[in-house]
Structure formats: C-alpha cells, structure tokens
Amino acid sequence: MKITPSRRTVGICLATALTAMSLHAQEQKNDWAMTGADPGQSGWQKDELGLTPESVPANFKFLWKMQLGRPGKGTPTFSEPLLIGRVINGQGFKDIVFMSSADTLYAVDSELGHLIWTKQFTPTTAAPPCDVSHLNILMEPPVVINFNARRKRAPGTPRPVEPPPTEGIHRKLGVSPGGGYFGFKGIYVLTPDGMLHEQIVTTGADFAPPVPFLPNANASPYGINFADKTISTVTAHDCGGAANGLWSISLSSGDYHVSSTDTKTVHPLNLTGPVSMADGTALLVTGPAEPSEASNSDAHTASVVAIARDMKVDDWFTPQGGMASYQFVSPITITTGKKQFIVAPGKDGTIVLLDADSLGGPDHHTPLFETPALTAPGAKHTWDGFASWTDKAGTTWVYASVSAPVALSNSAVKSNGSVTHGAVVAFKLDASEDKPTLQPVWISPDMVNPAPPRIANGVVVALAGGDKSSSAVLHVLDASTGADLYSSKSEIPTYTEYSGVSIGDSHAFFTDHNNVLYSFGIPLEH
C-alpha cells in the first residue's frame, strides 16, 4: 500500500528540518561584524567551537589565498575582513568574508575561496590628497530574537498584519526594510568622498541611497565603529581638509544627524577607529602635543579621552611622565560583573587599568593599576593593541600586542624566547579585591609588528605583520601558556602592513599589503 504523507506530516518534517538547520547554525556562528568583534574591540570570538589547544596542532593549516583587485597606491590604511555566516543567496547557504580595496568591496565564499560578488564605488570627487588603500566597512550586529517572549493573544484574536517589505527606492539607509526579522542584512561602507553606503550582503546591491557622513571628502578616516544605532569614525593628519577628531552619524531616524568634536592639532591614534563603552561614550587615545598646543591645558594630549554622545569631553586620563612614543594604539573595554574597565597605554612603556566611571581619578593622572614597563624608555611603537577574554574558570585575561622589544624582568613570567622586535604579552585580571591588578603571565615568541591579538576558545591568533625586509607569520598560541601551537613559517611571502585578523567558523582571515586575502584554519568536513 502506498502511503501519502499528509500536509501535517510534511509540515512537521519541514519544521524539524528547519529547526535542525537553525540549531546547527547556532552551534557555531561565523559572524565578525566589526573591527575587534564588538564595539569595545575585545578581539574575542565568543561563538568559536572548533579552534582549541587540542585541535590546532594537528588540523590548523593554510587553506587558500585570493588577489582582490590591484594593490593600493596611496598611504596604507587599516583593514580587517568581516564575516557573516549562514546567509541564503541563489546558491544556497553561504558563509561570506568581506574585504575591500581602495574603491571596491568584495564578497568571497569563506570556505571555498570563490568570489561571490563585487561592488565598485565611483568617487564623486577628484583624486584625494591622502589616498586610501581600503574602504572602511562594518555590519550592524544581528538582532537578538527572544522567541519565548511573544505576547499571548486572546482566543479568537487574529494575528496582527505584518507590513510588507519596503521597496528599494523607498528604503532608507540603516532603517529596517520591514517584512519581519529575516529581511535584508546590510554591510556599511564609508567611501573616500565622505559618503556612507549600505549594501545587501547577499548580492552587493544598494540597500538604499547613500548619505553624506564626513563633510570634507578625502578625509582618510581610520576605522569605523557601530554602537546603539550610531556609526562613528576618527580623522587625523588633516587629510582632505577635515578637522582632526571624532565623527558620528545617527541612524536612529531619517535625518542622519552628524556630530563631531575637533581635537585641533592633536591627532587621534586609534587606527582601528573609536572604541565604544557600554553607554555609547567613545574612547580616543591622543598623540603628543604640537608646539602650538604645548601650553593648552584643554588639549588632552598623550591621553585616553572619553567623549560623550553630545561630543563633549566627559573624562580623561593623562599618565604622569608622558606616554610611550606610539604611532598607533587603541584601548579596549572589559566588563566583569557590573564593573567596566578600560585597558590602555600608560606612562612610557606601561599598561594601565582604568575605571570606566573615572578614567584617571580626581586628578586625571591616577589609574586603578599600572604594570611595570614592558619596553625600554623612549622605545618607538609602530602599532600596539589589546584584546581580552574570560576562560571557562571565570578568569579574565588581557593580551597586549607590543611593537617594540619587550624587556620584562619577572622570573614568574613564562618566556618563549628572546624578544628583539615585538611580542604578545598575556596578563590575568584580578578584580576580586578593591584594588584590581593585571599580573603578567607569559610572553610570546618574537614577532615583527604584531597586529592586535584575537582570542577564541582557549587559543590566541596572533599575526606578526612583518615589514619590508621580513615576511608576515601567523601564529596560533595557547591562551594560557603562550606555547606556539601553529606557525605559518614561510607560507606568507610578504608583509601585511596595517591588517587586522578576523576569526570565525574555525578560520582566520587577513590581507597582505598587496591586497591578497588569506584564509588559514581547520577545513570544513564535507
């Protein structure tokens, strides 16, 4: 006898299949929506499952590389790939890695290394005086849906009619298109002409007409960040005539209000863009004083500066004795329980732990804690950064990438060899007492120009960027001991310049200075 499944049976089977797919997608996400993974730039991929200290030595390897357009001819600018997982396009479910050149956005199949689409942006102005090598990109964090929080309808009450999706010509940048939670997902692009664009991630098509962000074209902004429906960036070095400082654009309404604060001749050092605290306050690290600002007490030079939503300086920390000689450096935020901390550079060669509610205490010079000097006085730092994660035991770790020779005289700190160029240094945060501390635990092998570390599930992904006389090397380190679990050795033939690393779905992505996109990781089982 032939059995024909009923509609109910088919529906149950389909629902079960969709649930299984949904559960599989929730097991390991592939999203890296913005620089440093989150607005506080923690560098922590919280959803990683495959990368572990046990799996990396036997399974982690070079997977593929891909040339993305021509290398930029202008001043090297910061870049970091973005990732989104399990999106549906005409080819089915895809994990996508996004990367940009000076004028083009690329979407690549992250597993296979195949190009999915490209979107070229035609500048509306002449060639910029401060040419950029990469467009600034970010994705809005996904909406968190609580399916258990649905309102109960009274018996017999019809379900509310959901508005249909908005047509493309009527959509507005940053505003939901309607049609439920599963509508279009967008990726934002800040182009050199100062315009902010939004593209549909699956096709690259325009989601909505672009809007003006930076009032001066060719401002060569650093990175961009997203917090509470606001996109922010920093500008420096007077490119394109744009003032040095912080800029933000609100996407919460349709008027796209732009706010800014002018740091005058003081240059922000946040190569990766502004860092956002939990309340939306932006954090900048500023450079040394120009001669014209040397006697200006309001300049907040060589400081960690908190700028509130109204674009006024809310607080600051200026280390006694001056900061180290940094070219680029960004802080990070850490939340433990109900307390929020800031990790930032301190006086010459130290790292400080700051209270987010009072950065430098009443005198603006007193941190909660300051480490011993990691580098010699006067050492020049090219690009330093930080990252943080909390292990399964509840211990919070802080990792610092240091682009100068590390000299830490502490017999309790595990060394992994002489450090003559730079390294990643690991600390444990002890916030159990009234006086929190950062205790150094280990120092990585020697690295030339290390990028800010990235952490996932017990491992640290550290990219030694190299320089014009040495090639880049990708390391995967044990997050607790600093032991080198994997090294790419000679797999990367050149240096990377100012490239950040993104991780997801057991992969690590970055670009070299020739705009070649690399993928390392654990291959997907088919």
SVG drawing of the C-alpha trace seen along z (x, -y; Angstrom):
<svg xmlns="http://www.w3.org/2000/svg" viewBox="-13 -78 80 80">
<polyline fill="none" stroke="black" stroke-width="0.4" points="0.0,0.0 1.4,-3.4 1.5,-5.8 1.0,-9.5 2.2,-11.9 -0.4,-14.4 0.2,-18.1 0.6,-17.9 3.3,-15.3 5.1,-17.3 4.8,-20.4 6.3,-18.6 9.1,-17.2 9.9,-20.6 9.7,-22.3 12.0,-19.7 14.5,-20.1 14.4,-23.9 14.8,-23.6 17.8,-21.3 19.3,-23.7 18.7,-26.5 20.3,-24.6 23.3,-23.7 23.7,-27.4 23.5,-28.3 26.2,-25.7 28.9,-27.8 28.4,-31.2 30.7,-32.8 29.9,-36.5 32.6,-39.1 30.6,-42.2 33.1,-44.9 36.7,-45.6 37.7,-43.7 34.4,-41.7 32.4,-44.2 32.1,-48.0 34.6,-47.6 37.1,-45.9 37.7,-42.9 39.0,-40.8 37.1,-37.8 35.2,-35.4 32.7,-34.1 31.0,-31.6 34.0,-29.6 33.9,-25.9 36.5,-24.3 39.7,-26.1 41.1,-24.6 44.6,-24.0 44.0,-20.3 42.6,-20.7 45.0,-23.3 48.4,-21.4 47.0,-18.6 44.4,-20.3 45.1,-24.1 46.7,-24.9 46.9,-27.3 43.6,-27.0 43.6,-29.5 44.5,-33.0 42.9,-35.3 44.0,-38.5 41.4,-41.3 42.0,-43.9 45.1,-46.0 47.2,-46.9 46.5,-50.4 48.9,-53.1 48.2,-55.6 49.0,-55.7 48.4,-52.3 45.3,-52.3 43.9,-49.9 41.9,-46.9 40.2,-43.9 37.9,-41.3 34.3,-40.9 32.4,-37.6 28.8,-36.6 27.6,-33.0 24.7,-31.0 23.1,-33.6 21.0,-32.4 21.7,-33.5 20.9,-31.9 23.5,-29.2 22.1,-28.2 23.6,-28.7 26.9,-30.6 29.5,-31.8 30.9,-35.0 34.1,-37.0 34.1,-40.7 37.1,-42.7 37.8,-46.0 40.3,-47.7 40.6,-51.4 37.3,-51.5 35.8,-48.0 34.0,-45.8 34.4,-42.0 32.3,-39.2 34.1,-35.8 32.9,-32.3 34.8,-31.8 35.1,-28.1 35.9,-27.7 37.7,-31.0 35.4,-31.8 34.3,-35.3 30.6,-35.8 30.1,-39.4 31.9,-42.8 30.7,-46.3 32.8,-49.2 32.2,-52.7 32.8,-55.6 34.2,-58.6 32.3,-61.9 35.5,-64.0 38.9,-64.3 41.8,-62.1 42.3,-62.6 45.4,-64.2 45.5,-61.4 44.7,-58.4 43.4,-55.3 44.2,-51.7 41.0,-50.2 37.4,-51.3 36.0,-51.3 33.4,-48.6 31.2,-47.2 28.0,-45.3 25.3,-46.0 25.2,-43.3 22.4,-40.9 19.0,-41.4 18.7,-39.1 15.3,-37.5 13.6,-36.1 11.0,-33.7 9.9,-32.9 8.8,-36.5 5.9,-36.6 2.8,-38.3 -0.1,-35.9 -3.2,-36.8 -6.7,-36.4 -8.6,-33.4 -10.1,-34.3 -7.9,-37.4 -6.4,-37.4 -2.7,-37.7 -1.6,-41.3 -0.9,-42.0 2.8,-42.4 3.7,-45.2 5.2,-44.1 8.9,-44.8 9.7,-48.3 10.6,-48.7 14.2,-49.6 13.6,-53.1 11.8,-53.9 14.2,-52.3 16.4,-54.4 19.9,-53.6 20.1,-51.9 16.3,-51.6 14.7,-48.2 13.1,-47.3 10.1,-45.5 9.0,-42.0 10.0,-40.6 13.3,-39.9 14.5,-37.9 14.7,-40.7 17.8,-42.1 21.0,-42.3 23.4,-45.2 27.1,-46.0 28.0,-49.6 30.8,-51.2 32.4,-54.6 34.0,-55.8 36.7,-58.4 34.2,-61.0 32.7,-61.0 29.5,-59.1 28.1,-56.3 26.6,-53.4 24.7,-50.3 24.9,-47.1 22.8,-44.0 25.2,-41.3 23.9,-38.5 24.1,-40.5 26.1,-43.7 23.2,-45.7 22.4,-49.1 20.1,-48.7 19.2,-52.4 20.6,-55.7 23.9,-56.7 24.0,-59.6 26.8,-62.2 28.8,-61.5 32.1,-63.4 31.7,-67.0 35.0,-67.1 35.8,-64.5 39.0,-62.6 39.4,-62.8 41.1,-59.4 39.3,-58.2 40.8,-55.4 38.3,-52.6 34.5,-52.8 32.5,-51.5 28.8,-50.9 27.0,-51.3 23.4,-52.0 22.3,-52.9 25.3,-55.3 28.3,-54.9 31.5,-56.7 35.0,-57.2 38.1,-59.3 40.1,-61.5 43.7,-62.7 46.6,-64.3 44.4,-67.0 43.6,-64.9 41.2,-66.5 40.8,-69.5 38.7,-67.6 39.3,-68.5 41.1,-66.0 38.7,-64.4 35.7,-62.2 32.7,-62.0 29.4,-60.2 26.2,-59.8 22.9,-58.7 20.8,-56.0 18.0,-56.1 15.9,-58.4 15.8,-59.5 17.6,-62.9 21.1,-61.3 22.4,-63.9 26.2,-64.2 28.1,-65.3 31.8,-65.9 34.4,-67.1 37.6,-68.9 40.8,-67.8 42.6,-70.7 46.3,-69.9 46.2,-66.9 46.0,-63.7 43.9,-60.6 46.0,-57.4 43.0,-55.0 44.0,-53.3 41.1,-50.8 38.6,-53.5 36.9,-54.8 36.2,-52.3 32.7,-52.5 31.9,-52.0 28.6,-50.4 26.8,-53.8 28.0,-54.8 30.8,-57.0 33.7,-57.0 37.3,-56.4 40.3,-58.0 44.0,-57.8 45.6,-61.1 49.2,-61.8 51.8,-64.2 51.3,-68.0 52.1,-70.1 54.2,-73.2 51.1,-75.4 49.2,-73.2 52.0,-72.6 50.7,-75.1 47.0,-74.4 45.6,-72.5 42.4,-71.7 44.3,-69.9 44.4,-66.5 47.5,-65.4 49.0,-61.9 45.9,-60.9 43.0,-58.5 39.9,-60.7 36.2,-59.8 33.8,-61.7 30.1,-61.6 27.3,-61.4 27.0,-65.2 30.6,-65.3 31.9,-67.0 35.0,-65.6 33.5,-63.8 36.7,-62.5 40.3,-61.8 43.4,-60.1 46.9,-61.6 49.7,-59.4 52.3,-61.1 55.6,-61.3 54.1,-61.0 53.0,-58.2 55.3,-56.0 56.2,-57.0 53.2,-55.5 52.3,-55.9 49.0,-54.0 47.3,-52.4 43.7,-51.8 42.3,-50.9 39.7,-48.2 36.8,-47.9 36.3,-45.0 33.1,-44.2 33.3,-41.9 30.1,-41.6 28.7,-45.2 32.1,-46.8 33.6,-48.2 37.3,-48.7 39.5,-50.2 42.9,-48.8 45.1,-51.4 48.7,-52.6 50.2,-54.3 53.4,-56.1 56.5,-55.3 56.1,-51.5 53.5,-50.5 49.8,-49.3 47.1,-50.8 43.8,-49.6 41.2,-52.4 37.8,-52.7 35.3,-53.5 33.4,-55.7 36.5,-57.8 39.4,-57.3 42.2,-58.9 40.6,-59.6 40.0,-63.1 43.4,-64.4 43.0,-62.6 46.5,-61.1 45.8,-58.1 44.9,-54.7 43.4,-51.8 46.6,-49.8 49.8,-50.2 52.0,-47.4 55.8,-47.5 57.3,-48.9 57.2,-46.4 59.6,-48.3 62.7,-50.4 62.1,-54.2 61.9,-56.0 61.2,-52.9 59.2,-53.7 56.0,-51.7 54.5,-51.3 51.1,-49.8 50.0,-48.4 46.7,-46.9 44.9,-44.9 42.4,-42.0 40.5,-40.2 38.6,-37.1 37.2,-35.2 38.0,-31.5 35.7,-28.7 37.0,-29.1 35.9,-32.7 39.4,-34.2 39.6,-37.3 42.8,-37.6 44.2,-40.6 46.6,-40.4 48.8,-43.2 50.5,-43.3 53.7,-45.3 55.6,-46.5 58.9,-47.2 61.4,-45.0 59.9,-43.6 62.0,-43.7 60.0,-42.4 62.2,-41.4 60.0,-39.0 61.0,-35.4 57.4,-34.3 56.6,-35.3 56.9,-32.4 59.2,-33.4 59.0,-31.8 62.4,-33.1 64.2,-36.4 62.0,-39.3 64.0,-41.7 61.2,-43.2 57.9,-42.8 55.5,-40.3 52.2,-39.5 52.1,-39.7 49.4,-38.0 48.0,-39.2 45.5,-37.9 43.0,-40.4 42.3,-40.1 39.3,-42.2 38.3,-40.3 39.8,-42.9 39.2,-46.6 42.4,-47.2 42.3,-45.3 45.5,-44.2 47.0,-43.0 49.5,-40.3 51.8,-39.2 51.8,-35.5 53.6,-34.9 55.4,-36.5 55.0,-35.1 57.9,-34.3 59.5,-37.3 57.2,-39.0 57.8,-41.8 54.9,-44.3 52.3,-42.1 48.6,-43.0 46.1,-43.2 45.5,-39.6 42.3,-37.7 41.1,-35.0 38.8,-32.1 38.1,-29.2 41.5,-28.9 43.7,-30.0 45.2,-33.3 45.5,-34.1 48.5,-36.5 49.6,-37.9 53.2,-39.1 52.8,-41.6 56.5,-41.7 58.0,-44.7 59.7,-45.5 62.6,-43.2 60.6,-40.4 57.5,-38.4 54.4,-38.1 53.9,-35.0 50.6,-33.8 50.8,-32.2 48.2,-30.3 49.2,-30.3 47.9,-28.6 45.9,-31.3 47.1,-30.1 50.8,-29.4 51.7,-31.2 53.0,-28.0 53.2,-28.2 50.6,-25.7 50.9,-26.6 53.2,-28.8 52.7,-29.6 56.5,-29.9 57.2,-30.8 53.6,-30.4 53.1,-34.2 55.6,-35.6 55.3,-39.3 54.3,-41.6 50.8,-42.8 51.1,-46.5 48.1,-47.5 46.0,-44.4 43.8,-43.1 42.7,-39.5 39.1,-38.2 38.2,-34.7 35.1,-32.6 34.0,-29.1 37.5,-27.7 39.1,-30.1 41.4,-33.2 41.4,-35.9 43.6,-38.8 45.2,-40.6 48.8,-41.4 50.0,-44.8 49.3,-43.7 45.6,-43.2 45.8,-39.4 43.2,-37.8 44.4,-34.8 42.4,-32.0 44.0,-29.7 42.1,-27.3 40.6,-23.9 39.0,-22.7 35.2,-22.1 34.2,-18.4 32.1,-17.7"/>
</svg>
